[in-house]
């Protein structure tokens, strides 16, 4: 099953997706967004917060090319 959660920047997409997946034993999660930039500490912290929230059930793919990832699987 695939679930696509859309929304604007800082709209709660990640939290919503994680709630939808809370009862799943294994999750492949496509995280879209620019990689952390050491010069942008705020963004780096936000990315790390998201990473820290996800447990070992998650296989996280961080990508800027969502369409390619969806076609690949």
DSSP file (Angstrom, degrees, kcal/mol; ACC not computed):
  #  RESIDUE AA STRUCTURE BP1 BP2  ACC     N-H-->O    O-->H-N    N-H-->O    O-->H-N    TCO  KAPPA ALPHA  PHI   PSI    X-CA   Y-CA   Z-CA
    1    1 A X              0   0    0      0, 0.0     2,-0.4     0, 0.0     0, 0.0   0.000 360.0 360.0 360.0 142.2    0.0    0.0    0.0
    2    2 A X        -     0   0    0      2,-0.0     2,-0.4     0, 0.0     0, 0.0  -0.948 360.0-170.8-118.7 141.8    1.2    3.5   -0.7
    3    3 A X        -     0   0    0     -2,-0.4     2,-0.5     2,-0.0    17,-0.0  -0.996   6.0-160.7-131.4 127.6    0.1    6.7    1.0
    4    4 A X        -     0   0    0     -2,-0.4     2,-0.6     2,-0.0    -2,-0.0  -0.941   3.4-165.6-111.4 121.5    1.0   10.1   -0.3
    5    5 A X        -     0   0    0     -2,-0.5     2,-0.3     2,-0.0    12,-0.1  -0.934  11.9-173.4-109.6 120.3    0.8   13.0    2.1
    6    6 A X        +     0   0    0     -2,-0.6     2,-0.3     5,-0.0    -2,-0.0  -0.807  19.6 120.3-113.7 152.7    1.0   16.4    0.5
    7    7 A X        -     0   0    0     -2,-0.3     3,-0.1     5,-0.0     5,-0.1  -0.924  53.7 -73.2 170.5 171.8    1.1   19.9    2.0
    8    8 A X    >   -     0   0    0     -2,-0.3     3,-1.5     1,-0.2     5,-0.3  -0.112  69.3 -60.7 -75.8 176.5    3.1   23.1    2.3
    9    9 A X  T 3  S+     0   0    0      1,-0.3    -1,-0.2     2,-0.1     0, 0.0  -0.363 123.4   3.4 -59.4 133.7    6.3   23.7    4.1
   10   10 A X  T 3  S+     0   0    0     -3,-0.1    -1,-0.3     1,-0.1    -2,-0.1   0.807  90.1 131.2  58.7  34.1    5.9   23.1    7.9
   11   11 A X  S <  S-     0   0    0     -3,-1.5    -2,-0.1    -4,-0.0    -1,-0.1   0.480  82.4-100.0 -94.3  -3.1    2.3   22.0    7.4
   12   12 A X  S  > S+     0   0    0     -4,-0.2     4,-2.5    -5,-0.1     5,-0.2   0.658  74.6 141.9  95.8  16.9    2.7   18.8    9.5
   13   13 A X  H  > S+     0   0    0     -5,-0.3     4,-2.8     1,-0.2     5,-0.2   0.925  72.8  47.2 -57.6 -47.7    3.1   16.3    6.6
   14   14 A X  H  > S+     0   0    0      1,-0.2     4,-2.7     2,-0.2    -1,-0.2   0.934 113.0  47.2 -63.6 -47.1    5.7   14.2    8.4
   15   15 A X  H  > S+     0   0    0      2,-0.2     4,-2.1     1,-0.2    -1,-0.2   0.907 113.6  49.5 -61.6 -41.2    3.8   14.0   11.7
   16   16 A X  H  X S+     0   0    0     -4,-2.5     4,-2.3     2,-0.2    -2,-0.2   0.937 112.0  47.8 -62.4 -47.4    0.6   13.1    9.8
   17   17 A X  H  X S+     0   0    0     -4,-2.8     4,-1.6     1,-0.2    -2,-0.2   0.915 110.9  51.1 -60.8 -43.4    2.3   10.4    7.8
   18   18 A X  H  < S+     0   0    0     -4,-2.7     4,-0.3     1,-0.2    -1,-0.2   0.871 109.1  50.8 -65.5 -35.8    3.9    8.9   10.9
   19   19 A X  H >< S+     0   0    0     -4,-2.1     3,-1.1     1,-0.2     4,-0.3   0.913 109.1  51.4 -65.0 -41.7    0.5    8.8   12.7
   20   20 A X  H 3< S+     0   0    0     -4,-2.3     3,-0.3     1,-0.2    -2,-0.2   0.817 115.8  42.2 -63.2 -29.5   -1.0    7.0    9.7
   21   21 A X  T >< S+     0   0    0     -4,-1.6     3,-1.9     1,-0.2    -1,-0.2   0.330  80.1 110.2 -99.2   5.8    1.9    4.5    9.8
   22   22 A X  T <  S+     0   0    0     -3,-1.1    -1,-0.2    -4,-0.3    -2,-0.1   0.786  81.8  43.2 -56.9 -32.2    2.0    4.0   13.6
   23   23 A X  T 3  S+     0   0    0     -3,-0.3     2,-0.3    -4,-0.3    -1,-0.3   0.377  88.5 109.2 -97.7   5.8    0.6    0.4   13.5
   24   24 A X    <   -     0   0    0     -3,-1.9     3,-0.1     1,-0.1    33,-0.1  -0.637  60.6-147.7 -84.0 136.9    2.7   -0.8   10.5
   25   25 A X  S    S+     0   0    0     -2,-0.3     2,-0.3     1,-0.2    -1,-0.1   0.772  84.5  19.0 -75.3 -24.8    5.4   -3.3   11.3
   26   26 A X        -     0   0    0      2,-0.0     2,-0.4    -5,-0.0    -1,-0.2  -0.994  69.1-171.1-148.0 139.8    7.7   -2.0    8.5
   27   27 A X  E     -a   58   0A   0     30,-2.6    32,-3.0    -2,-0.3     2,-0.6  -0.996  17.8-157.4-136.9 131.3    7.7    1.2    6.6
   28   28 A X  E     -a   59   0A   0     -2,-0.4     2,-0.5    30,-0.2    32,-0.2  -0.961  28.6-167.4-102.5 117.2    9.6    2.5    3.6
   29   29 A X  E     -a   60   0A   0     30,-2.7    32,-3.1    -2,-0.6     2,-0.8  -0.923  16.4-153.7-118.1 120.8    9.4    6.3    4.0
   30   30 A X  E     -a   61   0A   0     -2,-0.5     2,-0.6    30,-0.2    32,-0.2  -0.841  13.3-166.2 -94.8 113.1   10.3    8.8    1.3
   31   31 A X  E     -a   62   0A   0     30,-2.7    32,-2.5    -2,-0.8     2,-0.3  -0.885   6.6-159.8-101.6 117.5   11.4   12.0    2.9
   32   32 A X  E     +a   63   0A   0     -2,-0.6     2,-0.2    30,-0.2    32,-0.2  -0.748  39.2  84.0-100.2 145.5   11.5   14.9    0.5
   33   33 A X  S    S-     0   0    0     30,-0.9     3,-0.1    -2,-0.3    -2,-0.1  -0.667  79.0 -58.8 144.6 162.3   13.5   18.0    1.0
   34   34 A X        -     0   0    0     -2,-0.2     3,-0.1     1,-0.1    29,-0.1  -0.370  61.4-102.3 -66.7 145.1   17.0   19.5    0.7
   35   35 A X        -     0   0    0      1,-0.1    -1,-0.1    27,-0.1     9,-0.1  -0.286  53.5 -80.6 -61.8 154.7   19.7   17.7    2.5
   36   36 A X        -     0   0    0      8,-0.1     2,-0.5     7,-0.1    -1,-0.1  -0.308  42.4-148.7 -59.4 139.5   20.9   19.4    5.7
   37   37 A X    >   -     0   0    0      3,-0.4     3,-2.3     1,-0.1     7,-0.4  -0.956   9.2-144.4-111.3 120.6   23.2   22.2    5.2
   38   38 A X  T 3  S+     0   0    0     -2,-0.5     3,-0.2     1,-0.3    -1,-0.1   0.771 102.4  59.1 -56.5 -24.1   25.8   22.8    7.9
   39   39 A X  T 3  S+     0   0    0      1,-0.2     2,-0.7     2,-0.1    -1,-0.3   0.675 100.1  59.7 -77.1 -16.6   25.5   26.6    7.3
   40   40 A X    <>  +     0   0    0     -3,-2.3     4,-2.4     1,-0.2    -3,-0.4  -0.772  63.7 175.2-114.0  84.8   21.7   26.4    8.0
   41   41 A X  H  > S+     0   0    0     -2,-0.7     4,-2.4     1,-0.2     5,-0.2   0.829  76.6  57.6 -62.9 -33.3   21.6   25.2   11.6
   42   42 A X  H  > S+     0   0    0      2,-0.2     4,-2.1     1,-0.2    -1,-0.2   0.936 110.4  42.5 -62.7 -46.2   17.8   25.6   11.8
   43   43 A X  H  > S+     0   0    0      2,-0.2     4,-2.6     1,-0.2     5,-0.2   0.918 112.6  53.8 -66.2 -43.2   17.2   23.3    8.8
   44   44 A X  H  X S+     0   0    0     -4,-2.4     4,-2.2    -7,-0.4    -1,-0.2   0.898 109.9  48.3 -59.6 -40.1   19.8   20.8   10.0
   45   45 A X  H  X S+     0   0    0     -4,-2.4     4,-2.6     2,-0.2    -1,-0.2   0.908 110.1  51.6 -66.1 -41.9   18.0   20.6   13.4
   46   46 A X  H  X S+     0   0    0     -4,-2.1     4,-2.0     2,-0.2    -2,-0.2   0.930 111.4  47.0 -61.7 -44.8   14.6   20.1   11.8
   47   47 A X  H  X S+     0   0    0     -4,-2.6     4,-2.5     1,-0.2    -1,-0.2   0.929 112.7  49.4 -62.3 -44.9   15.9   17.3    9.6
   48   48 A X  H  X S+     0   0    0     -4,-2.2     4,-2.8    -5,-0.2    -1,-0.2   0.881 107.4  54.8 -63.9 -37.7   17.6   15.7   12.7
   49   49 A X  H  X S+     0   0    0     -4,-2.6     4,-1.3     2,-0.2    -1,-0.2   0.915 109.7  47.2 -59.9 -43.0   14.4   16.0   14.7
   50   50 A X  H  X S+     0   0    0     -4,-2.0     4,-0.8     2,-0.2     3,-0.3   0.928 112.7  49.1 -64.5 -45.1   12.5   14.1   12.0
   51   51 A X  H >< S+     0   0    0     -4,-2.5     3,-0.9     1,-0.2    -2,-0.2   0.919 109.6  51.9 -59.7 -44.2   15.2   11.4   11.8
   52   52 A X  H 3< S+     0   0    0     -4,-2.8    -1,-0.2     1,-0.2    -2,-0.2   0.779 103.1  59.7 -66.1 -27.1   15.2   11.0   15.6
   53   53 A X  H 3< S+     0   0    0     -4,-1.3     2,-0.5    -3,-0.3    -1,-0.2   0.741  90.0  82.4 -72.9 -23.5   11.5   10.5   15.6
   54   54 A X    <<  -     0   0    0     -3,-0.9     6,-0.1    -4,-0.8     2,-0.0  -0.706  68.9-152.0 -93.0 129.6   11.5    7.4   13.4
   55   55 A X    >   -     0   0    0     -2,-0.5     3,-1.8     1,-0.1    -1,-0.1  -0.097  40.6 -77.0 -89.0-170.2   12.3    4.1   14.9
   56   56 A X  T 3  S+     0   0    0      1,-0.3    -1,-0.1     3,-0.0    -2,-0.0   0.506 118.7  75.9 -73.2  -2.7   13.9    1.0   13.4
   57   57 A X  T 3  S+     0   0    0    -31,-0.1   -30,-2.6   -33,-0.1     2,-0.4   0.718  84.4  86.6 -72.6 -19.7   10.7    0.0   11.6
   58   58 A X  E <   -a   27   0A   0     -3,-1.8     2,-0.6   -32,-0.2   -30,-0.2  -0.666  56.3-168.1 -90.4 130.7   11.5    2.8    9.1
   59   59 A X  E     -a   28   0A   0    -32,-3.0   -30,-2.7    -2,-0.4     2,-0.5  -0.974  27.4-158.6-105.3 110.0   13.7    2.5    6.0
   60   60 A X  E     -a   29   0A   0     -2,-0.6     2,-0.6   -32,-0.2   -30,-0.2  -0.795  15.8-168.3-100.9 128.9   14.0    6.1    5.2
   61   61 A X  E     -a   30   0A   0    -32,-3.1   -30,-2.7    -2,-0.5     2,-0.6  -0.962   9.5-157.6-112.2 113.3   14.9    7.3    1.7
   62   62 A X  E     +a   31   0A   0     -2,-0.6     2,-0.3   -32,-0.2   -30,-0.2  -0.829  31.1 153.6 -92.6 121.2   15.8   11.0    1.7
   63   63 A X  E     -a   32   0A   0    -32,-2.5   -30,-0.9    -2,-0.6     3,-0.2  -0.984  50.4-156.9-148.7 152.2   15.4   12.3   -1.9
   64   64 A X  S    S+     0   0    0     -2,-0.3     2,-0.6   -32,-0.2     3,-0.2   0.444  92.1  69.6-101.4  -6.8   14.6   15.4   -3.9
   65   65 A X     >  +     0   0    0      1,-0.2     4,-1.8     2,-0.1     5,-0.2  -0.653  54.5 162.6-114.1  74.1   13.4   13.2   -6.8
   66   66 A X  H  > S+     0   0    0     -2,-0.6     4,-2.5     1,-0.2     5,-0.2   0.892  72.8  56.8 -58.8 -43.5   10.1   11.7   -5.5
   67   67 A X  H  > S+     0   0    0      1,-0.2     4,-2.2     2,-0.2    -1,-0.2   0.906 106.7  49.2 -59.0 -43.4    8.9   10.7   -9.0
   68   68 A X  H  > S+     0   0    0      1,-0.2     4,-1.7     2,-0.2    -1,-0.2   0.907 111.4  49.5 -63.5 -41.2   12.0    8.6   -9.7
   69   69 A X  H  X S+     0   0    0     -4,-1.8     4,-0.8     1,-0.2    -2,-0.2   0.896 110.7  49.5 -64.9 -39.9   11.7    6.8   -6.3
   70   70 A X  H  < S+     0   0    0     -4,-2.5     3,-0.5     1,-0.2    -1,-0.2   0.877 112.1  48.3 -68.0 -36.2    8.0    6.1   -6.9
   71   71 A X  H  < S+     0   0    0     -4,-2.2    -1,-0.2    -5,-0.2    -2,-0.2   0.820 104.1  62.2 -69.7 -30.1    8.7    4.7  -10.3
   72   72 A X  H  <        0   0    0     -4,-1.7    -1,-0.2     1,-0.2    -2,-0.2   0.717 360.0 360.0 -71.9 -20.8   11.6    2.5   -9.0
   73   73 A X     <        0   0    0     -4,-0.8    -1,-0.2    -3,-0.5    -2,-0.2   0.369 360.0 360.0-130.1 360.0    9.4    0.5   -6.7
